[in-house]
Amino acid sequence: MRHLLRMAAHSSRTNMHTRNLAIVWAPNLLRSKDIEATGFNGTAAFMEVRVQSIVVEFILTHVEQLFGDAPLGAESPRRSLLLAGGPGATA
């Protein structure tokens, strides 16, 4: 997501702002087994892809709030505490 956000930072030259990036990348990032299995076409497929792109655009516009400063691939401290049985973990 951070890479796509860096790409969006160059939208003045590329015209690939967050909405365009979301439209292009959403079907790959949020694959839909419904579309693949049932062979959706037409309006149903369009609506499914539209929902996917809205979700990806939301994520891109809130990358820092969602992922914080953690480097790519690193677990967040909160997740580590939950997995290790720290504060807030449930049995």
C-alpha positions, 0 to 999 in steps of 0.5 A: 500500500505504501508503494501505491501511495508513493506512486500516487504522490506523482499523480501530477505527472502520471494522472495515477492518483489514489482513485485510479490506482485503486481501480487498477489494483483492486481486482488483484488486491481483493480478488473475488472468488464469486466473480471467478467461480460464477463467471459474473459479467456485466452489472454484477461484475462491475458492482463487485469491482466498484466495491473493491476499488472503494475499499482500496481507495479508502486504505490508500487514503488512510495508510498511516492511520491503518499501518502506522510507522511500521516498516513493510512486513513488520508486525505492529507492536499491538499485534505482537502483544496480542499474539504473545498473550500480552494486554488485551489478548484473549484465551 
